[in-house]
Amino acid sequence: MEYIIIIIAAIFVNNIILSQFLGVCPFLGVSGKVSTSIGMSGAVMFVITIATMVTWLLQYYILVPFNIEFLQTITFILVIAALVQMVEIILKKVSPSLYQALGIFLPLITTNCAVLGVAILTIQKDFNLMEGVVFAMATSIGFGLAMVLFSGIREHLDRMEVPKGMQGIPSALITAGILALAFMGFTGLA
């Protein structure tokens, strides 16, 4: 039951983009097309899940035992950057087609604050490793859901007659606000 609450809360109630405002850069910048959003969401899901596992292990097996928790943020940033580079190298060798599909998104993930945010939130919420992995996967599903919904709305807006002053970023910000309000309706679920 606890895992179900973690999943519902991470996807709908505390959506990483729409309620915690982490990962807003790719949310606004890469959400022009649904296909691009799906690619970015898949890459983010993979990196967030792996990064959360590795950073959790680092936190509880290196930083805490040696009493150097103050190095958490810099350590997590270095781990995330190294993981993204490692994933990029492995994908290039093992699956060139997947590398072509995700290659453009992988460098963007290094600077995505949602990845670091999820790793730190997992530690702050005092999750064990399994809860942390479930939280990371559910959070990245919530990230993907918000991205795909937002990009679908943006594609639809591109085909509509929008006043000149509202085209582009203004309509995107208003749409993001309305989408965030819609997700607030889930607040009482978890």
N, C-alpha and C positions, 0 to 999 in steps of 0.2 A: 504494500500500500504506500509505503514511504517513497518508493521509486516512481510511482504514478503521480504523486504530489509534486515531486521534483520535476518530472517531465511536463506536466500541465503548467506549473508555475514558470518554468524556463521558456516554454514556447509561447504561451499566451499572456500570462499575468505580468511577468517581469521580462518581457521581450527585450533582448539586448539592444536593439536599435530604437524601438519605439517608446520604451519606458526608462531605459538606462542610458540612452544616447551614446552608446559605444558602437563604433563601426559606421558612423554617419558618412564618412568620406566615400567609401565604396557605395553606400546606400544612395547617395546623390549623384556620384560620378559614374558608376558602372551600370546604373539601372535604366539606361535608355532602351534596351531591348530585353525581352524575356529570355532569349537564348543566352545572352551575356550574363544575365542574373543567375541563371541556372548553373552556368559554368563557374562563376565566382562562388556561388553557394556551395557547390560540391568541393571545390578546393579549400574553402574556409572550413567546412565540416571536417575534412581530413586533417588539416593542420591544427585546428582547435583541439580535436580529440587526442592526437599524438602529443601535442605540446602540453596539454593538461596532465597526461600520464607522466611525462618526463619531468615536468616542473613539480608535480606532487612528490615524486620519488626524490628529487633533489632537495626539496624543502624538508622532508621528514627523515632522510637518510644522510644528508650532508649539512644543510644550513642549521637545522635545529640541534643536532648532536654537537656540532662545533661552535654553537652559540654565535652564529654569524647571520642571523635572520635579517639584519639591516642591509645585507647585500641581495635581498630577494628580488627587487625590481631590476637591477642591472643584470643579475644572473638570469632571470626569466627572459629578458630582452635578448641576451646573447644566445640562450638556448633556442628561442623561437627563430632568430635569424639563422642559426646553424641548421636547425631542422628544415627550414624552408629551402636552404641551399642543398642540403642532403637529399631532400625529396626531389628537388629539381634534377640533380645529377642522376639519381636512381631512375627516375621516370625517363630521362633522356636515353639511358642505356637499355632499360627493360622494356618500356612501352613507348616507342616514339610517337605513336598515334595519340596516346593519352597525353604525352608531353606537349604535342602540338595543340591539343584541345585546352589544356590547362596552363600551358607555358606562359601565356600573357598574364595570367592571374597570380601565379606564384610569387613573383617579385612584389606585387601589390600587397600580398598577405603579410609580408614582413613588417610593413608599416601600419597594418590594421590594428587599431587599438582594441578591438573586440577580442583578439587572440590573447593579448596580455591581460585584458580585463577578466576574461573567463578563468585564466590560470590563477590570478590573484583572488577572485571571488571564491574559487574552490577552496583555497586555503582559509580565507576569512570566514566562510560558512562552516569550517571544520568538518568537511566531508571526508569520509574514508576514500580509498582509491576507487572502489566500484561506484560509489555515489558520485565522485568527481567525474568519472568517465560518462556516467548517465547524464549528469548535469551538462557536461561539455557537448555531448551529442544532441541533447534536447535544445540547448542554447543555440547550437549551429542550425538545427532544424528551424527554430524560431527566426534566426537570421535569414535563412533561405526563404521562409514563408513571407517575411516582410519584404524582402528583395523582389520576389516574384510577383507578389500582389502590387507593389509599387511600380514595377516596370510594366506590368500589364495596364495599369491605369495611365501611366505616362505614354505608352504606345497608343492608347485610345485617345488621349488628349492631343497627340500629334496629328490625328486625323480630324479633329474638331476645329471649328472656327473659334479661336481664342483671341481676345483683344490683344493688340500688339504689346501693350505694357505688361501683360500677364504671361506672355510666352516665355518658355524656358524655365529658369530658376524660380521666378515668383510663383508660377503655377505648381511647380514641383514642391516648393516649401508649403504651400497651402494644402496640397494633396497629402504630404507627409503628416501635417498637423491633423487633418481629418482622419487619416489612417491610425494615428496614435490615439485619438479620441475613441475610435471604434474599438481598439484593443483595450482601452480602459474599461469597457463593458465586461471584460473577463475578470475584473479585480476581485470579486467575491468567490471565485472558484477554488483557489488554493490558499 
